[in-house]
């Protein structure tokens, strides 16, 4: 059974995401493959890679599901979560790929000011389990 995700109230196949990534990058112009940049001059804008975004989305769907935490979890940033995904899946993913995946799945985000990282409403138990 193929995975699906919800974007703008409709279900989409998980493998068909480049257009959705572009929409997220348009909504968050400071989002790059490396995370949230502080200033527009920071670096050349490279969008998150669809393969890494897809891997993060699968991990989030399998490990956090649809019962979301109500509040933002500030114990672990996107950078910490990306390492959890890497350890679980055995593949490299970037900070920006994790951020994009979480946004595509409808997580609430709070930018960690002065850094490329973000916080999300992801349950901390998911880090302990893996």
Order of alpha helices (4+ residues) and beta strands (2+ residues): beta-beta-alpha-beta-beta-alpha-alpha-alpha-beta-beta-alpha
